[in-house]
Amino acid sequence: MMSVTPIAAFQDNYIWLIQSDDSDTVAVVDPGDATPVIEVLETRGLTLDTILITHHHQDHTGGLPELIKRYRPRVVGPHNPAIEGIDVRVADGDSVRVQGRLFDVLEVPGHTLDHIAFVSAGMPGLLFCGDTLFSAGCGRLFEGTPEQMHQSLTRLASLPEDTLVFPAHEYTLANLAFSRAAEPDNTQRDQVIAECERARETGRPTLPSRIARERQINPFLRSDDPTLQQRLLQQGRLTASEDEPLTSLAAFTALRQWKDSF
């Protein structure tokens, strides 16, 4: 069996700790800060043997130098020379074994051009998606295009519905507020809001989510929904004509632009 637990960092980051039940060695995903990782490892008597990196932003890589110096772990990440300390550079279609479990690498550009995700099949599957997919949201387009992000999210949405989703930030309630504006009549989303509010009131993470839930509540995975598209048309955020028919990509682009100023 494998457990995944969050290590809180900064204001709203999660550094995910991956551990097999019969092992005192662990892996972490996107350690932007070394200090909370070291505190957990030392308190629990654990040894860090692997670090997974999804993209180059400092809040995902800032802890690398100190963790490498202290533990000498294997560091797996994208083919971006700007990220120093990576031992194993991986691309789409590659695989890496972590805590005895095989993870496939998916290239998911959009938030950044070097962004990758790690996904493992199983019961349930596990997805570490960095800043590409959030619960009820998606990452800002700092480097990529709407087309790239739309394609990346479509790819993640096609994963088995029981796949557990481990994003790198606690953005869920803010994203759900936008989801309510975009799809006011989504009753499944309203149920999730109540669950997540209770979780945060007691200091619990709203994560992981599941792919099945995201398909129901995440407007960025639902841009092909006719009701959502009509909502965007009514709000003047999307236009359509015989020459420019409605498309999922156009709706996604409108949603992302709306969210940027929401």
Buried (B, 14 or more C-beta within 10 A) or exposed (E): EBEBEBBBBEEEBBBBBBBBEEEEBBBBBBBBBBEBBBEBBEEEEBEBBBBBBBBBBEBBBBBBEBBBEBBEBBBBBBEBEEBEBBEEBBEEEBEBEBBEBEBBBBBBBBBBBBBBBBBBBBEBBBBBBBBBBBBBBBBBBEBBEBEBBBBBBBBBBEBBBEBBBBBBBBBBBBBBEBBBBBBEEBEEBBEBBEEBEEBEEEEEBBBBBBBBBBBBBBBBBBBBBEEBBBBBBEEEBBEBEEEEEBBBBBBBBBBBBBBEEE
